[in-house]
Amino acid sequence: MNSQVLPRLAILISGHGTNLQAFIDACARRELVAHIGIVISNNPKAVGLQRAHNAGLATHTIDHRDFATREEFDQALVNELHSASIDLVVLAGFMRILTPVLVQPFVGRLLNIHPSLLPKYPGMRTHQRALDSGDAEAGATVHFVTQELDGGPPILQGRLPTLPDDTAESLAARVSILEHAMYPLAVRWYLQGRLQLTDNGAVLDGKMIAATGVQYRADAR
């Protein structure tokens, strides 16, 4: 199938791009019928840019340090996304707080994955905070992006047990594997027309999604 007729994804990264690699692999296996139209990073040294180059994907760097305000940076992102004719924007370790300049034009077409069981632990240091609180479980949440930091309607949530000898690093490594499986699934639901953002929250197959999201299963389709 010609990539020009496939839904076009933009994947925004800041670092190693492991979730980006999960999308590259899912597209290659045809588990995700989409074309990654562009990979954008705010960090010129992001390792994920090399992953994109290795896969033959278009990349673009927009260094946030070149802009006086968050709004000016976000407008540069919007311009690039429009130029690339993007259908869905996927935040994959994109370490920037977004303003309405970016959120509003793509509302309902902007997804993020956060490494905690939202609403627990928005923001940074999620794994250490879970361990410090003695949580029996940790995980990740895919959600629609709104103006509230890590507060948009949840879509899909994956859980795993914390272990007695867990460190923030070991927990992060296990949660990362979970993210790589569940994030492309949520995107597939969106591209299949099964998932939408409404005024009342996220909807899957015509039914409202619970406040903690659909619970991820490895055999989910």
C-alpha angles and dihedrals in degrees: 000000000000111000089225091072095046123093109269121231129197114204117198118202141172104183144008096348098221091149088048088056090052089057093046089052094044091052091047091052091046089238084123114040098207143099122238097227097184142354114213127191133184088204117071089200096051110139088215090071089067090051088055092048090050089055093048094247127151113252136191131186121210107179109211089208089069092067130075095215140025088242093058090049092049091050090055088052092049091051092052093046092051091048089054093050092233123191098189133018116214119195107208109176092328103163101204131103106233126224129211088264088076102023098054099055091049102035108149090017098069122088134180137183119216123194098234141065095266135245080041117083109359113185126024138344091033097158095049091047091052091050093045089054092051093239115180091210138037133174146128139287130211111208144166112260119244132160092276109091108252086341105110120119111292119240108177131007128192124196136195133172121261113235127226092244096041121136124191088259097050092045091048091053093054094044089050091059089051091050092053090057100042104039097064088047092058090047090050090054089052094048091048089058092245096112126060140162113233134179087265097048140273119341128198120189090346095307128107114252115234120253091259094047131240109315109245121239124186091233095050118129 
